[in-house]
Every structure is written in C-alpha cells, then in structure tokens.
Amino acid sequence: MRESNYWLRLIKAVVDKVYDVKELEWLTNESSELKRILGSIVQKSGAK
C-alpha cells in the first residue's frame, strides 16, 4: 500500500498542472486509508 500511495502521489504531482486530478485525489485518499487499516491490523496481530 505504501508503494501504491507513493506512485499515486507522484502521478498527481506531475499531472496536477495539466489535468483535473479529483479522481487521483480520491485514489490517494483511499490508498492512505487502506495503508492505515493494514498497518493497524499488522500492529494488533503482533507481526513484525
């Protein structure tokens, strides 16, 4: 998820000046939320 979030933010930064990036913003937010959810699951499971 961290890598997906990175690439989405990178794409958004590149095309932000040219295109409407509402969908990219939505995808980035979803990716961040999933990253937090998965991180929380890993933390609570005790996995390292």
PDB file with one MODEL, atoms N, CA, C and O in Angstrom:
MODEL        1
ATOM      1  N   MET A   1       0.819  -1.185   0.000  1.00  0.00           N
ATOM      2  CA  MET A   1       0.000   0.000   0.000  1.00  0.00           C
ATOM      3  C   MET A   1       0.865   1.252   0.000  1.00  0.00           C
ATOM      4  O   MET A   1       0.528   2.255  -0.629  1.00  0.00           O
ATOM      5  N   ARG A   2       1.974   1.180   0.707  1.00  0.00           N
ATOM      6  CA  ARG A   2       2.840   2.354   0.773  1.00  0.00           C
ATOM      7  C   ARG A   2       3.366   2.719  -0.611  1.00  0.00           C
ATOM      8  O   ARG A   2       3.426   3.895  -0.970  1.00  0.00           O
ATOM      9  N   GLU A   3       3.744   1.709  -1.381  1.00  0.00           N
ATOM     10  CA  GLU A   3       4.258   1.970  -2.728  1.00  0.00           C
ATOM     11  C   GLU A   3       3.159   2.504  -3.644  1.00  0.00           C
ATOM     12  O   GLU A   3       3.394   3.423  -4.427  1.00  0.00           O
ATOM     13  N   SER A   4       1.972   1.933  -3.546  1.00  0.00           N
ATOM     14  CA  SER A   4       0.836   2.428  -4.352  1.00  0.00           C
ATOM     15  C   SER A   4       0.563   3.886  -4.033  1.00  0.00           C
ATOM     16  O   SER A   4       0.351   4.701  -4.931  1.00  0.00           O
ATOM     17  N   ASN A   5       0.570   4.204  -2.753  1.00  0.00           N
ATOM     18  CA  ASN A   5       0.335   5.582  -2.328  1.00  0.00           C
ATOM     19  C   ASN A   5       1.416   6.508  -2.876  1.00  0.00           C
ATOM     20  O   ASN A   5       1.123   7.617  -3.323  1.00  0.00           O
ATOM     21  N   TYR A   6       2.652   6.055  -2.840  1.00  0.00           N
ATOM     22  CA  TYR A   6       3.763   6.842  -3.376  1.00  0.00           C
ATOM     23  C   TYR A   6       3.558   7.156  -4.855  1.00  0.00           C
ATOM     24  O   TYR A   6       3.690   8.305  -5.277  1.00  0.00           O
ATOM     25  N   TRP A   7       3.234   6.127  -5.639  1.00  0.00           N
ATOM     26  CA  TRP A   7       3.076   6.331  -7.078  1.00  0.00           C
ATOM     27  C   TRP A   7       1.877   7.209  -7.400  1.00  0.00           C
ATOM     28  O   TRP A   7       1.942   8.027  -8.318  1.00  0.00           O
ATOM     29  N   LEU A   8       0.800   7.056  -6.670  1.00  0.00           N
ATOM     30  CA  LEU A   8      -0.368   7.915  -6.882  1.00  0.00           C
ATOM     31  C   LEU A   8      -0.030   9.378  -6.594  1.00  0.00           C
ATOM     32  O   LEU A   8      -0.426  10.272  -7.341  1.00  0.00           O
ATOM     33  N   ARG A   9       0.705   9.613  -5.506  1.00  0.00           N
ATOM     34  CA  ARG A   9       1.098  10.989  -5.188  1.00  0.00           C
ATOM     35  C   ARG A   9       2.058  11.551  -6.241  1.00  0.00           C
ATOM     36  O   ARG A   9       1.987  12.733  -6.580  1.00  0.00           O
ATOM     37  N   LEU A  10       2.944  10.717  -6.750  1.00  0.00           N
ATOM     38  CA  LEU A  10       3.880  11.151  -7.781  1.00  0.00           C
ATOM     39  C   LEU A  10       3.135  11.513  -9.070  1.00  0.00           C
ATOM     40  O   LEU A  10       3.398  12.551  -9.678  1.00  0.00           O
ATOM     41  N   ILE A  11       2.217  10.658  -9.474  1.00  0.00           N
ATOM     42  CA  ILE A  11       1.418  10.939 -10.685  1.00  0.00           C
ATOM     43  C   ILE A  11       0.634  12.229 -10.499  1.00  0.00           C
ATOM     44  O   ILE A  11       0.579  13.060 -11.405  1.00  0.00           O
ATOM     45  N   LYS A  12       0.031  12.398  -9.338  1.00  0.00           N
ATOM     46  CA  LYS A  12      -0.751  13.600  -9.064  1.00  0.00           C
ATOM     47  C   LYS A  12       0.128  14.843  -9.163  1.00  0.00           C
ATOM     48  O   LYS A  12      -0.292  15.854  -9.727  1.00  0.00           O
ATOM     49  N   ALA A  13       1.331  14.779  -8.627  1.00  0.00           N
ATOM     50  CA  ALA A  13       2.237  15.923  -8.667  1.00  0.00           C
ATOM     51  C   ALA A  13       2.617  16.285 -10.098  1.00  0.00           C
ATOM     52  O   ALA A  13       2.791  17.461 -10.418  1.00  0.00           O
ATOM     53  N   VAL A  14       2.747  15.287 -10.950  1.00  0.00           N
ATOM     54  CA  VAL A  14       3.158  15.532 -12.340  1.00  0.00           C
ATOM     55  C   VAL A  14       2.004  16.089 -13.172  1.00  0.00           C
ATOM     56  O   VAL A  14       2.194  17.026 -13.948  1.00  0.00           O
ATOM     57  N   VAL A  15       0.820  15.521 -13.015  1.00  0.00           N
ATOM     58  CA  VAL A  15      -0.297  15.931 -13.886  1.00  0.00           C
ATOM     59  C   VAL A  15      -1.165  17.017 -13.267  1.00  0.00           C
ATOM     60  O   VAL A  15      -2.091  17.503 -13.916  1.00  0.00           O
ATOM     61  N   ASP A  16      -0.891  17.401 -12.044  1.00  0.00           N
ATOM     62  CA  ASP A  16      -1.709  18.379 -11.332  1.00  0.00           C
ATOM     63  C   ASP A  16      -1.844  19.692 -12.100  1.00  0.00           C
ATOM     64  O   ASP A  16      -2.889  20.339 -12.041  1.00  0.00           O
ATOM     65  N   LYS A  17      -0.819  20.078 -12.801  1.00  0.00           N
ATOM     66  CA  LYS A  17      -0.821  21.354 -13.510  1.00  0.00           C
ATOM     67  C   LYS A  17      -1.630  21.301 -14.809  1.00  0.00           C
ATOM     68  O   LYS A  17      -2.018  22.343 -15.335  1.00  0.00           O
ATOM     69  N   VAL A  18      -1.886  20.102 -15.326  1.00  0.00           N
ATOM     70  CA  VAL A  18      -2.494  19.963 -16.640  1.00  0.00           C
ATOM     71  C   VAL A  18      -3.925  19.425 -16.577  1.00  0.00           C
ATOM     72  O   VAL A  18      -4.787  19.883 -17.328  1.00  0.00           O
ATOM     73  N   TYR A  19      -4.184  18.481 -15.709  1.00  0.00           N
ATOM     74  CA  TYR A  19      -5.470  17.786 -15.674  1.00  0.00           C
ATOM     75  C   TYR A  19      -6.207  18.009 -14.361  1.00  0.00           C
ATOM     76  O   TYR A  19      -5.616  18.395 -13.353  1.00  0.00           O
ATOM     77  N   ASP A  20      -7.505  17.759 -14.396  1.00  0.00           N
ATOM     78  CA  ASP A  20      -8.302  17.743 -13.171  1.00  0.00           C
ATOM     79  C   ASP A  20      -7.960  16.452 -12.441  1.00  0.00           C
ATOM     80  O   ASP A  20      -8.097  15.367 -13.007  1.00  0.00           O
ATOM     81  N   VAL A  21      -7.527  16.552 -11.221  1.00  0.00           N
ATOM     82  CA  VAL A  21      -6.999  15.388 -10.516  1.00  0.00           C
ATOM     83  C   VAL A  21      -7.922  14.900  -9.402  1.00  0.00           C
ATOM     84  O   VAL A  21      -7.454  14.283  -8.444  1.00  0.00           O
ATOM     85  N   LYS A  22      -9.203  15.161  -9.508  1.00  0.00           N
ATOM     86  CA  LYS A  22     -10.136  14.741  -8.459  1.00  0.00           C
ATOM     87  C   LYS A  22     -10.120  13.230  -8.254  1.00  0.00           C
ATOM     88  O   LYS A  22     -10.141  12.762  -7.115  1.00  0.00           O
ATOM     89  N   GLU A  23     -10.082  12.468  -9.334  1.00  0.00           N
ATOM     90  CA  GLU A  23     -10.051  11.014  -9.192  1.00  0.00           C
ATOM     91  C   GLU A  23      -8.736  10.557  -8.562  1.00  0.00           C
ATOM     92  O   GLU A  23      -8.727   9.645  -7.734  1.00  0.00           O
ATOM     93  N   LEU A  24      -7.631  11.185  -8.951  1.00  0.00           N
ATOM     94  CA  LEU A  24      -6.345  10.835  -8.336  1.00  0.00           C
ATOM     95  C   LEU A  24      -6.348  11.175  -6.852  1.00  0.00           C
ATOM     96  O   LEU A  24      -5.799  10.422  -6.047  1.00  0.00           O
ATOM     97  N   GLU A  25      -6.957  12.298  -6.475  1.00  0.00           N
ATOM     98  CA  GLU A  25      -7.053  12.653  -5.062  1.00  0.00           C
ATOM     99  C   GLU A  25      -7.865  11.601  -4.310  1.00  0.00           C
ATOM    100  O   GLU A  25      -7.496  11.197  -3.207  1.00  0.00           O
ATOM    101  N   TRP A  26      -8.966  11.162  -4.906  1.00  0.00           N
ATOM    102  CA  TRP A  26      -9.797  10.141  -4.283  1.00  0.00           C
ATOM    103  C   TRP A  26      -8.998   8.845  -4.115  1.00  0.00           C
ATOM    104  O   TRP A  26      -9.019   8.231  -3.048  1.00  0.00           O
ATOM    105  N   LEU A  27      -8.295   8.434  -5.172  1.00  0.00           N
ATOM    106  CA  LEU A  27      -7.495   7.206  -5.098  1.00  0.00           C
ATOM    107  C   LEU A  27      -6.387   7.323  -4.049  1.00  0.00           C
ATOM    108  O   LEU A  27      -6.113   6.368  -3.322  1.00  0.00           O
ATOM    109  N   THR A  28      -5.760   8.480  -3.974  1.00  0.00           N
ATOM    110  CA  THR A  28      -4.709   8.698  -2.990  1.00  0.00           C
ATOM    111  C   THR A  28      -5.271   8.609  -1.576  1.00  0.00           C
ATOM    112  O   THR A  28      -4.661   8.001  -0.696  1.00  0.00           O
ATOM    113  N   ASN A  29      -6.429   9.214  -1.362  1.00  0.00           N
ATOM    114  CA  ASN A  29      -7.067   9.140  -0.042  1.00  0.00           C
ATOM    115  C   ASN A  29      -7.432   7.705   0.314  1.00  0.00           C
ATOM    116  O   ASN A  29      -7.211   7.271   1.445  1.00  0.00           O
ATOM    117  N   GLU A  30      -7.986   6.970  -0.635  1.00  0.00           N
ATOM    118  CA  GLU A  30      -8.338   5.571  -0.402  1.00  0.00           C
ATOM    119  C   GLU A  30      -7.096   4.745  -0.089  1.00  0.00           C
ATOM    120  O   GLU A  30      -7.112   3.904   0.810  1.00  0.00           O
ATOM    121  N   SER A  31      -6.027   4.988  -0.828  1.00  0.00           N
ATOM    122  CA  SER A  31      -4.776   4.270  -0.610  1.00  0.00           C
ATOM    123  C   SER A  31      -4.225   4.557   0.786  1.00  0.00           C
ATOM    124  O   SER A  31      -3.745   3.651   1.467  1.00  0.00           O
ATOM    125  N   SER A  32      -4.294   5.810   1.203  1.00  0.00           N
ATOM    126  CA  SER A  32      -3.821   6.176   2.542  1.00  0.00           C
ATOM    127  C   SER A  32      -4.651   5.499   3.619  1.00  0.00           C
ATOM    128  O   SER A  32      -4.113   5.008   4.612  1.00  0.00           O
ATOM    129  N   GLU A  33      -5.945   5.474   3.422  1.00  0.00           N
ATOM    130  CA  GLU A  33      -6.834   4.829   4.392  1.00  0.00           C
ATOM    131  C   GLU A  33      -6.544   3.327   4.483  1.00  0.00           C
ATOM    132  O   GLU A  33      -6.474   2.768   5.578  1.00  0.00           O
ATOM    133  N   LEU A  34      -6.378   2.687   3.340  1.00  0.00           N
ATOM    134  CA  LEU A  34      -6.051   1.259   3.334  1.00  0.00           C
ATOM    135  C   LEU A  34      -4.703   0.992   4.003  1.00  0.00           C
ATOM    136  O   LEU A  34      -4.537  -0.001   4.710  1.00  0.00           O
ATOM    137  N   LYS A  35      -3.756   1.879   3.773  1.00  0.00           N
ATOM    138  CA  LYS A  35      -2.436   1.745   4.394  1.00  0.00           C
ATOM    139  C   LYS A  35      -2.569   1.802   5.918  1.00  0.00           C
ATOM    140  O   LYS A  35      -1.944   1.013   6.626  1.00  0.00           O
ATOM    141  N   ARG A  36      -3.374   2.725   6.417  1.00  0.00           N
ATOM    142  CA  ARG A  36      -3.581   2.828   7.867  1.00  0.00           C
ATOM    143  C   ARG A  36      -4.299   1.592   8.418  1.00  0.00           C
ATOM    144  O   ARG A  36      -3.942   1.082   9.480  1.00  0.00           O
ATOM    145  N   ILE A  37      -5.310   1.116   7.690  1.00  0.00           N
ATOM    146  CA  ILE A  37      -6.051  -0.067   8.134  1.00  0.00           C
ATOM    147  C   ILE A  37      -5.135  -1.283   8.194  1.00  0.00           C
ATOM    148  O   ILE A  37      -5.118  -2.002   9.194  1.00  0.00           O
ATOM    149  N   LEU A  38      -4.379  -1.513   7.133  1.00  0.00           N
ATOM    150  CA  LEU A  38      -3.472  -2.666   7.102  1.00  0.00           C
ATOM    151  C   LEU A  38      -2.385  -2.550   8.165  1.00  0.00           C
ATOM    152  O   LEU A  38      -2.014  -3.542   8.792  1.00  0.00           O
ATOM    153  N   GLY A  39      -1.880  -1.341   8.364  1.00  0.00           N
ATOM    154  CA  GLY A  39      -0.880  -1.123   9.409  1.00  0.00           C
ATOM    155  C   GLY A  39      -1.424  -1.436  10.785  1.00  0.00           C
ATOM    156  O   GLY A  39      -0.733  -2.019  11.620  1.00  0.00           O
ATOM    157  N   SER A  40      -2.651  -1.053  11.015  1.00  0.00           N
ATOM    158  CA  SER A  40      -3.293  -1.321  12.299  1.00  0.00           C
ATOM    159  C   SER A  40      -3.483  -2.834  12.509  1.00  0.00           C
ATOM    160  O   SER A  40      -3.277  -3.345  13.609  1.00  0.00           O
ATOM    161  N   ILE A  41      -3.875  -3.530  11.450  1.00  0.00           N
ATOM    162  CA  ILE A  41      -4.048  -4.986  11.546  1.00  0.00           C
ATOM    163  C   ILE A  41      -2.722  -5.663  11.878  1.00  0.00           C
ATOM    164  O   ILE A  41      -2.661  -6.542  12.738  1.00  0.00           O
ATOM    165  N   VAL A  42      -1.674  -5.250  11.197  1.00  0.00           N
ATOM    166  CA  VAL A  42      -0.354  -5.842  11.439  1.00  0.00           C
ATOM    167  C   VAL A  42       0.093  -5.543  12.869  1.00  0.00           C
ATOM    168  O   VAL A  42       0.629  -6.415  13.552  1.00  0.00           O
ATOM    169  N   GLN A  43      -0.127  -4.316  13.314  1.00  0.00           N
ATOM    170  CA  GLN A  43       0.281  -3.929  14.662  1.00  0.00           C
ATOM    171  C   GLN A  43      -0.467  -4.756  15.710  1.00  0.00           C
ATOM    172  O   GLN A  43       0.135  -5.233  16.671  1.00  0.00           O
ATOM    173  N   LYS A  44      -1.761  -4.921  15.526  1.00  0.00           N
ATOM    174  CA  LYS A  44      -2.570  -5.645  16.508  1.00  0.00           C
ATOM    175  C   LYS A  44      -2.311  -7.142  16.490  1.00  0.00           C
ATOM    176  O   LYS A  44      -2.527  -7.827  17.490  1.00  0.00           O
ATOM    177  N   SER A  45      -1.844  -7.654  15.346  1.00  0.00           N
ATOM    178  CA  SER A  45      -1.566  -9.089  15.270  1.00  0.00           C
ATOM    179  C   SER A  45      -0.227  -9.443  15.902  1.00  0.00           C
ATOM    180  O   SER A  45       0.056 -10.614  16.157  1.00  0.00           O
ATOM    181  N   GLY A  46       0.584  -8.440  16.151  1.00  0.00           N
ATOM    182  CA  GLY A  46       1.881  -8.675  16.764  1.00  0.00           C
ATOM    183  C   GLY A  46       2.958  -9.042  15.763  1.00  0.00           C
ATOM    184  O   GLY A  46       4.086  -9.350  16.147  1.00  0.00           O
ATOM    185  N   ALA A  47       2.616  -9.010  14.471  1.00  0.00           N
ATOM    186  CA  ALA A  47       3.604  -9.332  13.433  1.00  0.00           C
ATOM    187  C   ALA A  47       4.605  -8.197  13.302  1.00  0.00           C
ATOM    188  O   ALA A  47       4.288  -7.033  13.547  1.00  0.00           O
ATOM    189  N   LYS A  48       5.814  -8.560  12.913  1.00  0.00           N
ATOM    190  CA  LYS A  48       6.843  -7.531  12.726  1.00  0.00           C
ATOM    191  C   LYS A  48       7.444  -7.637  11.380  1.00  0.00           C
ATOM    192  O   LYS A  48       8.331  -6.855  11.036  1.00  0.00           O
TER     193      LYS A  48
ENDMDL
END
